[in-house]
Amino acid sequence: MGVKLITLVLLLTAAPNAFSQAFGDKGHSARASALGRSVVSLTNDPVLVFYNSAANGGSDRPSVLTSYTNLYPSIADANFNFITLSGIYPLSNLGVVGLGVTQFSPTGWAENVIVGNFSSKMLTDDLLVGGSVKYLHWKSDAPKGENAVPEPGLAYNGISFDLGASYILRGVMKENDIRFGLSLQDINQPSVAANGSADARLPFRISAGASYISRTYNYVITAQISKVDNELLFSGGVELLGLQSTVLGVDGKFLVRLGGSTGVANFNFVRLAKTGGGAKRIEFFNGDQLQGDYNAGFGVQAGNLVVDYAYVMQALAANIGGINTISVGYTF
């Protein structure tokens, strides 16, 4: 187990500095995970308080969603479980307030995020804007064991800010729309080190995406690009209506989802690279490949109740097991 645990820690911290993955997306919902987390351009989903501050500005009904993610089940005795709770509540014509809470407590560590969000329409029903305030907290246990150094555990508390926007082009084709999303996260780049070190600042993350929405054939195609420090992250997904029926007066749907993500670090459109003998050659679209994933899932809707499931397989670390997420939501 020790070797696998070390492998996982290296994966979670494989970035310019070890803190750049702190408070990262470990599976905020099954739907988001199944779509490769390419969700910045989606709307009307409580979990979007974690992705785009503006996404729920047009919602007219309260809703809640809770999710449970089992990270890397092949790693025993580590308790890599991630739990989230999110909800939105419309304030008549004023806008929509949202709240999100996360809990991640592997052995010897605890990590929490609380998101408070407000979003609304601006000038037109087609444009949504919003902002979020995030409370960030982590703590680590004091060293244990016969040879442990006698020192107290560490802890951190901080605040971060997000901004977002969403715009829809209606009727691009008959009964088809395109929605765009833009999200700016951790704008203030707080240090998440217990000693406040500038080397442990959360990176500023900018994400832009688009969704093609077919109301005729009931499918959504999403694509997204994000920039985090020197990394470019690409993701996409598709959601299809597989079955729709009414049983005992209750409308039901079965949805199928596929998605994935990849990324590169130190990306260059063009660069000069050395070859043998000191010669140089031109290389295009060059960079270091980052961890990606292949995702699939489904959703079952019965009236106002929804149950979603997603499975995420790591592209470069299949030996540590997949990630399972289940979500349950309700719209009032």
Order of alpha helices (4+ residues) and beta strands (2+ residues): alpha-alpha-beta-beta-beta-beta-beta-beta-beta-beta-beta-beta-beta-beta-beta-beta-beta
